[in-house]
Amino acid sequence: MEKDKTNVINRNDQQYVNNPFLNLYNGVNRKDEIPISISTLSLNKTDNDSSSFIKPYINSSFPAIDLQNQGNGKNKEVSSPQEQAKLSNSSNRYSTRTKSDIKCEEYGKQFLSISEVQSLVGINTQVLRVESEQCTKFDQLVTGGTIATPGEFPHMVALGKILRDGSFMLYCGATLISPSWVLTASHCTYGPNGSPTVAKIGIHNIKDKKDGIVIEIEQMIRHPSYNPPAMYADIALIKLKTSVTFSNLIKPACLYQLYDNVPMKVWISGWGVTEFGDEQSEKLQKAQLDIINNIACSIKHNNSLAVPYGVTPSMICAGDPYGGWIKDACQGDSGGPLQLPHPIYSCLFQVIGITSFGEGCAIVDSPGVYTRVSHYLNWIEDIVWPEN
């Protein structure tokens, strides 16, 4: 195997002049050169050697943490549900809680089951009220590229239309965030086959006509700043014609609140193709990805018409640098969630991003780009929860 090499790019080169991330980048002891390659995993590693998956590579330009605010003390590594919970409960987090954060708490409490238990400790017995969550547990031990368990992602929505033969044509994925509203990408609201007309919710097998429920779409609202072919503000809200009733298979996702703190590991899910150019998956798939810093991501997509001004803070990137780039979102996954389990309410997820675009599927050194949900909280809340 050829020895790993590190390519360098001079940030004064003409093709990078218009990239704001490169123009503003002040690397420590890096002068005017920015490494853009990533070290290849050694083929001599065994399956039992997990050190390569938990230690960042020195030559890697894809550390598993967003570094766009590196040096200002804002961006922090959020590695565990316990740390996320501490940040979520921090009094310094917000002077006032957001509407979406309050709604998340309301949703979480809906799925608590209260039971009475007889205490047998001591002389005086008493009845204790115990709260427990009723839901399909999320399997975090599986690292991705596998079929999800039915009910594991109860917020997943499939957007498309019903054909004459009664079958469902998938356009995009989406996320249920309230009984009446679905979050997706702006580019999912139109296409060569027209706009989606229905949303399938509570489903696992996309081709099973009896799986889940089908609700007509009443309204689609694109973000006013969305202006293709550029993919900035690639976010949209879809109003359902009929409100859904939450159940074990249908639950909303919460909106990720911590703009300056990003997790190291995130999950994607969808019915997209498992290989580029292949057919869509019948059953819901899931995969775990690493967060990629926006500077490296901007370099990789520098010539893309989707980001003429670079990957901005309103976006977030994710990929599979430590697993050989074999996991990624693909056709049919657009609009679906980039997510992580809620640190407090284990029945719910937090959606941190919306699948936007990428260069093919699972291309080496090419992270996917997602719309950063926390950047658009005010816009979402004003539409979904307009009441005070």
Backbone torsions as a table, in degrees:
resi	resn	phi	psi	omega
1	MET	NA	133.4	-179.3
2	GLU	-63.3	139.4	-179.0
3	LYS	-61.7	138.4	-178.5
4	ASP	-62.4	136.1	-179.7
5	LYS	-121.4	154.8	177.4
6	THR	-114.3	116.6	176.1
7	ASN	-82.3	148.2	178.1
8	VAL	-125.7	148.7	178.5
9	ILE	-124.9	131.2	175.5
10	ASN	-81.8	124.5	-175.3
11	ARG	-71.6	-3.3	175.5
12	ASN	-90.8	-6.3	177.9
13	ASP	-59.1	143.4	-173.6
14	GLN	-57.6	-37.2	-174.8
15	GLN	-70.3	-11.7	-179.7
16	TYR	-110.3	1.5	-175.1
17	VAL	-61.9	-36.7	-175.1
18	ASN	-84.9	2.8	-178.4
19	ASN	-89.1	110.7	-175.2
20	PRO	-63.9	-29.6	-179.1
21	PHE	-69.4	-35.7	179.6
22	LEU	-77.3	-36.2	-180.0
23	ASN	-66.2	-32.8	-176.5
24	LEU	-95.5	-6.3	-174.1
25	TYR	-73.4	126.5	177.4
26	ASN	-121.3	81.5	-178.4
27	GLY	-72.4	145.4	179.6
28	VAL	-80.3	124.0	179.0
29	ASN	57.5	30.2	179.3
30	ARG	-116.0	-4.8	178.9
31	LYS	51.5	-125.4	-176.3
32	ASP	-105.3	12.2	-177.5
33	GLU	-114.1	135.9	-178.2
34	ILE	-121.9	116.1	178.0
35	PRO	-67.5	137.8	-177.7
36	ILE	-121.3	-5.9	-177.5
37	SER	-91.8	168.3	177.8
38	ILE	-125.6	139.3	179.9
39	SER	-64.2	143.5	179.0
40	THR	-84.9	140.9	176.1
41	LEU	-62.4	137.4	179.4
42	SER	-66.8	135.6	178.5
43	LEU	-73.7	-10.2	179.3
44	ASN	-85.9	-5.7	179.0
45	LYS	-67.2	139.2	176.1
46	THR	-95.0	165.9	-179.9
47	ASP	-64.0	-25.5	-177.8
48	ASN	-85.5	-9.9	-179.4
49	ASP	-89.8	99.0	-175.9
50	SER	-94.1	2.4	-174.8
51	SER	-62.9	-33.7	-177.7
52	SER	-69.2	-17.3	-177.6
53	PHE	-92.8	-11.2	-177.7
54	ILE	-117.4	-7.9	178.1
55	LYS	-110.1	127.8	178.8
56	PRO	-69.3	144.3	177.4
57	TYR	-80.2	134.8	-176.2
58	ILE	-62.4	-38.4	-177.5
59	ASN	-86.3	-0.3	-175.2
60	SER	-77.8	135.9	173.1
61	SER	-96.0	12.3	-179.7
62	PHE	-125.0	63.3	175.6
63	PRO	-65.6	150.9	-175.5
64	ALA	-82.3	51.7	176.1
65	ILE	-162.8	142.4	-179.5
66	ASP	-75.7	124.5	-175.9
67	LEU	-113.7	21.1	-174.9
68	GLN	-64.6	-23.7	177.7
69	ASN	-110.7	27.1	-177.9
70	GLN	-58.6	131.0	176.7
71	GLY	100.8	-17.1	179.9
72	ASN	-98.3	-0.1	175.4
73	GLY	78.6	7.2	-176.5
74	LYS	-89.9	-54.4	-176.6
75	ASN	-71.1	128.2	-179.4
76	LYS	-128.3	152.3	-179.9
77	GLU	-79.6	126.7	178.8
78	VAL	-115.3	101.9	-169.1
79	SER	-105.5	-16.6	-175.7
80	SER	-138.5	154.8	176.9
81	PRO	-57.7	-33.4	179.8
82	GLN	-64.6	-43.0	179.1
83	GLU	-67.1	-37.8	177.9
84	GLN	-63.5	-40.4	-179.6
85	ALA	-64.1	-39.3	178.4
86	LYS	-62.7	-42.2	179.4
87	LEU	-67.5	-37.2	-179.5
88	SER	-65.5	-32.6	-177.2
89	ASN	-95.0	1.0	-176.1
90	SER	-65.9	136.2	179.1
91	SER	-71.3	-17.2	-179.4
92	ASN	-88.2	-2.9	-173.8
93	ARG	-67.2	-51.2	176.5
94	TYR	-143.2	144.8	174.2
95	SER	-69.0	-35.5	172.9
96	THR	-132.9	145.7	-178.3
97	ARG	-73.3	147.0	178.6
98	THR	-77.8	160.6	177.6
99	LYS	-60.1	-43.0	-177.0
100	SER	-67.3	-32.2	177.6
101	ASP	-68.6	-41.1	177.6
102	ILE	-65.3	-41.7	178.3
103	LYS	-63.4	-37.1	178.6
104	CYS	-60.0	-43.5	178.0
105	GLU	-62.7	-41.1	177.8
106	GLU	-61.7	-45.0	179.2
107	TYR	-62.5	-44.6	-178.2
108	GLY	-59.2	-39.4	-178.4
109	LYS	-72.7	-21.0	179.4
110	GLN	-66.2	-25.9	-174.7
111	PHE	-102.4	16.6	174.4
112	LEU	-89.6	130.4	176.5
113	SER	-106.0	126.1	-178.6
114	ILE	-101.2	124.4	178.2
115	SER	-126.6	154.2	-179.9
116	GLU	-101.3	131.0	-177.9
117	VAL	-123.3	134.2	179.2
118	GLN	-82.3	120.3	177.6
119	SER	-79.8	130.3	-178.8
120	LEU	-110.9	13.3	-178.7
121	VAL	-90.8	130.6	177.4
122	GLY	81.8	-176.2	-177.4
123	ILE	-77.5	-44.7	-177.3
124	ASN	-88.3	106.2	177.0
125	THR	-78.1	149.1	179.1
126	GLN	-146.1	158.2	179.9
127	VAL	-94.0	125.3	-179.8
128	LEU	-106.1	140.3	175.6
129	ARG	-96.2	119.5	-175.2
130	VAL	-115.3	130.3	177.1
131	GLU	-97.5	134.9	176.0
132	SER	-141.9	148.0	-177.8
133	GLU	-90.5	135.8	-178.3
134	GLN	-106.8	103.1	-179.6
135	CYS	-167.9	169.3	173.3
136	THR	-77.5	121.7	-175.5
137	LYS	-73.3	141.4	179.7
138	PHE	-82.7	128.9	-179.0
139	ASP	-90.2	99.7	-178.6
140	GLN	-84.9	-3.9	-179.3
141	LEU	-78.6	-23.7	177.4
142	VAL	-81.0	126.4	-172.3
143	THR	-91.3	3.5	170.5
144	GLY	125.8	170.6	-179.7
145	GLY	70.0	28.3	-176.2
146	THR	-129.0	167.3	177.1
147	ILE	-76.2	132.1	179.0
148	ALA	-75.2	158.8	174.7
149	THR	-79.4	140.6	176.0
150	PRO	-54.0	128.4	-179.1
151	GLY	86.8	-1.9	-177.7
152	GLU	-70.3	-32.8	177.7
153	PHE	-123.2	74.5	-171.8
154	PRO	-70.2	-6.3	178.2
155	HIS	-93.6	-4.5	-176.7
156	MET	-68.4	136.2	179.3
157	VAL	-128.9	140.8	174.5
158	ALA	-109.5	125.0	178.7
159	LEU	-100.5	139.1	179.3
160	GLY	176.1	-146.5	178.0
161	LYS	-146.1	156.1	177.1
162	ILE	-90.9	125.1	-179.4
163	LEU	-82.8	173.2	-176.5
164	ARG	-61.7	-32.2	-179.8
165	ASP	-82.9	4.7	178.0
166	GLY	90.1	-5.8	179.5
167	SER	-78.6	163.8	-176.9
168	PHE	-106.4	129.0	175.1
169	MET	-99.6	117.7	-179.0
170	LEU	-79.7	129.5	172.8
171	TYR	-100.8	-54.1	-172.5
172	CYS	-154.0	168.5	169.7
173	GLY	-93.7	170.2	179.1
174	ALA	-163.4	175.7	-176.9
175	THR	-129.8	128.1	175.1
176	LEU	-76.7	122.9	-178.8
177	ILE	-119.9	-5.7	175.2
178	SER	-161.8	172.7	179.3
179	PRO	-60.4	-22.2	-174.1
180	SER	-120.7	-6.5	-172.6
181	TRP	-127.0	143.9	-180.0
182	VAL	-125.7	139.6	-179.7
183	LEU	-104.3	131.8	179.9
184	THR	-151.9	-168.4	178.6
185	ALA	-94.1	148.7	178.6
186	SER	-60.9	-37.7	-176.8
187	HIS	-69.5	-8.2	177.6
188	CYS	-86.4	-5.8	-176.7
189	THR	-87.7	-0.6	178.1
190	TYR	-154.1	165.3	179.6
191	GLY	177.0	-178.9	-178.3
192	PRO	-62.5	-24.6	179.1
193	ASN	-100.0	16.3	-178.6
194	GLY	91.2	-167.1	-179.5
195	SER	-92.5	152.7	175.5
196	PRO	-63.7	146.2	-178.0
197	THR	-115.8	-18.4	-179.1
198	VAL	-137.2	161.5	173.6
199	ALA	-123.8	129.1	175.1
200	LYS	-100.2	127.6	-173.7
201	ILE	-128.1	145.1	179.2
202	GLY	74.4	31.5	-176.6
203	ILE	-111.5	158.1	174.4
204	HIS	-121.0	-50.0	178.6
205	ASN	-97.9	113.7	-173.9
206	ILE	-66.3	-22.4	-177.6
207	LYS	-98.1	-3.4	178.1
208	ASP	-83.3	110.5	-176.2
209	LYS	-65.4	-22.2	-177.8
210	LYS	-93.6	-5.3	-176.0
211	ASP	-83.7	126.5	175.7
212	GLY	74.1	-166.7	179.4
213	ILE	-123.9	153.4	179.2
214	VAL	-115.1	126.0	-179.6
215	ILE	-126.0	134.7	178.7
216	GLU	-70.4	149.4	178.0
217	ILE	-87.8	129.0	180.0
218	GLU	-93.7	-39.1	-173.8
219	GLN	-154.0	144.2	175.5
220	MET	-125.2	128.4	-177.9
221	ILE	-121.6	111.5	175.1
222	ARG	-85.9	152.0	175.1
223	HIS	-65.2	136.8	-176.1
224	PRO	-63.0	-20.0	-178.8
225	SER	-88.3	-4.6	179.7
226	TYR	-71.0	124.5	-175.4
227	ASN	-145.6	82.7	-178.0
228	PRO	-64.1	153.2	13.5
229	PRO	-79.0	-7.9	175.0
230	ALA	-64.9	144.3	-174.4
231	MET	-106.9	20.1	174.4
232	TYR	-69.1	145.7	-179.2
233	ALA	57.1	39.2	178.9
234	ASP	-80.1	72.6	-176.1
235	ILE	-146.1	141.4	-179.3
236	ALA	-148.1	156.3	176.0
237	LEU	-117.8	137.8	179.9
238	ILE	-120.7	126.3	178.2
239	LYS	-95.4	131.5	179.5
240	LEU	-83.3	146.0	-179.9
241	LYS	-68.5	-31.0	179.1
242	THR	-128.6	133.5	178.4
243	SER	-69.9	144.4	179.7
244	VAL	-90.6	156.4	173.2
245	THR	-102.8	124.7	-178.4
246	PHE	-66.9	147.1	-179.7
247	SER	-152.7	-170.4	178.8
248	ASN	-66.5	-26.5	-178.6
249	LEU	-102.1	-8.9	-179.6
250	ILE	-131.3	110.2	179.4
251	LYS	-140.5	152.2	176.9
252	PRO	-82.0	159.2	170.9
253	ALA	-99.7	151.6	175.4
254	CYS	-87.5	158.8	177.0
255	LEU	-93.0	129.1	-179.4
256	TYR	-65.2	130.4	-170.4
257	GLN	-99.4	-25.0	-168.2
258	LEU	-88.5	90.8	-176.4
259	TYR	-63.5	-39.9	-174.2
260	ASP	-91.2	0.9	178.8
261	ASN	-127.8	123.8	-177.1
262	VAL	-120.4	146.3	178.3
263	PRO	-75.1	161.1	177.1
264	MET	-81.6	-36.9	-177.2
265	LYS	-119.8	138.5	178.5
266	VAL	-137.3	170.5	-178.0
267	TRP	-126.4	145.8	170.3
268	ILE	-117.8	155.5	177.2
269	SER	-149.5	149.1	180.0
270	GLY	171.0	176.3	179.4
271	TRP	-107.0	20.4	-178.6
272	GLY	-67.9	173.3	-179.1
273	VAL	-64.6	147.9	-179.7
274	THR	-86.2	-18.1	174.2
275	GLU	-141.9	149.4	-177.2
276	PHE	-58.4	125.7	179.2
277	GLY	85.5	-1.5	-179.2
278	ASP	-87.0	178.8	177.0
279	GLU	-80.7	159.2	179.3
280	GLN	-68.8	152.8	179.3
281	SER	-76.1	137.6	176.8
282	GLU	-72.1	-39.6	-176.2
283	LYS	-104.7	150.1	-178.0
284	LEU	-60.9	129.9	179.7
285	GLN	-106.7	156.9	175.6
286	LYS	-139.4	154.2	177.9
287	ALA	-155.2	146.5	177.9
288	GLN	-98.7	136.0	-179.1
289	LEU	-128.0	163.9	174.8
290	ASP	-102.1	143.5	173.6
291	ILE	-71.2	134.5	-179.3
292	ILE	-109.8	138.2	-178.2
293	ASN	-68.9	147.3	-171.6
294	ASN	-66.8	-26.9	179.8
295	ILE	-67.0	-51.5	178.6
296	ALA	-62.3	-39.1	179.4
297	CYS	-64.5	-39.8	179.7
298	SER	-64.6	-37.9	178.0
299	ILE	-63.0	-45.0	-176.9
300	LYS	-65.6	-30.0	-178.8
301	HIS	-107.1	24.1	-172.4
302	ASN	-60.8	-35.6	-176.9
303	ASN	-93.2	8.1	-176.6
304	SER	-81.7	136.6	175.3
305	LEU	-68.3	-16.8	-178.7
306	ALA	-71.0	-27.8	-178.7
307	VAL	-133.9	68.8	-178.0
308	PRO	-62.6	-21.2	178.6
309	TYR	-110.1	19.5	179.4
310	GLY	86.4	171.7	176.3
311	VAL	-77.4	114.7	-173.1
312	THR	-93.1	170.5	178.1
313	PRO	-62.7	-13.3	176.5
314	SER	-80.4	2.5	179.5
315	MET	-122.5	162.5	176.1
316	ILE	-141.9	144.2	-176.2
317	CYS	-116.2	149.4	179.4
318	ALA	-149.4	150.6	180.0
319	GLY	-164.4	-166.1	-174.9
320	ASP	-125.4	57.7	-174.9
321	PRO	-67.0	-30.1	-176.3
322	TYR	-93.6	-4.0	-179.7
323	GLY	-115.5	13.0	177.9
324	GLY	86.7	14.5	178.1
325	TRP	59.6	35.9	-179.2
326	ILE	-93.6	-9.0	-179.6
327	LYS	-116.1	135.5	-178.0
328	ASP	-170.7	163.0	170.2
329	ALA	-76.8	153.8	-178.4
330	CYS	-144.4	-171.5	-177.3
331	GLN	-54.9	131.5	-178.5
332	GLY	98.4	-17.7	178.2
333	ASP	-88.8	-13.1	-178.9
334	SER	-52.4	142.3	178.8
335	GLY	84.2	-15.3	-179.5
336	GLY	-77.1	172.6	-173.2
337	PRO	-86.3	144.2	160.1
338	LEU	-99.0	120.9	-162.1
339	GLN	-144.4	169.1	172.9
340	LEU	-150.8	153.0	179.7
341	PRO	-62.2	143.7	178.2
342	HIS	-68.7	134.3	-176.0
343	PRO	-71.1	-18.2	-178.1
344	ILE	-110.3	-48.1	-177.8
345	TYR	-101.3	100.3	-171.8
346	SER	-69.8	-13.6	176.9
347	CYS	-81.1	-12.0	-173.4
348	LEU	-117.3	160.2	174.4
349	PHE	-115.1	162.2	170.2
350	GLN	-110.7	128.0	177.1
351	VAL	-92.3	118.2	-176.8
352	ILE	-99.3	-24.5	-178.7
353	GLY	-150.8	168.0	177.2
354	ILE	-122.2	126.6	-178.1
355	THR	-59.3	120.0	-173.6
356	SER	-112.2	-67.7	-178.4
357	PHE	-157.5	168.2	177.3
358	GLY	-164.2	173.7	178.5
359	GLU	-97.0	92.3	-175.0
360	GLY	70.1	-150.8	-179.5
361	CYS	-133.4	128.4	177.6
362	ALA	54.4	43.0	176.4
363	ILE	-83.8	133.8	-177.9
364	VAL	-58.1	135.7	178.0
365	ASP	61.5	24.2	-179.3
366	SER	-129.9	91.5	-179.3
367	PRO	-70.4	153.6	173.9
368	GLY	-79.5	154.4	-178.9
369	VAL	-113.3	134.7	-175.9
370	TYR	-128.1	146.9	174.4
371	THR	-73.0	128.2	-178.4
372	ARG	-79.6	111.8	-174.0
373	VAL	-62.9	-40.2	-176.3
374	SER	-63.1	-20.8	177.8
375	HIS	-71.2	-21.6	-173.7
376	TYR	-117.2	23.1	-177.6
377	LEU	-58.1	-46.4	-178.4
378	ASN	-60.6	-43.2	-179.5
379	TRP	-63.9	-44.2	179.7
380	ILE	-63.8	-48.2	-175.5
381	GLU	-64.5	-37.5	-179.0
382	ASP	-64.9	-25.3	-179.8
383	ILE	-93.5	-46.5	-174.4
384	VAL	-78.2	-39.7	-178.6
385	TRP	-127.2	70.4	-175.5
386	PRO	-71.1	-18.5	-178.9
387	GLU	-69.3	156.7	179.8
388	ASN	-70.7	NA	NA
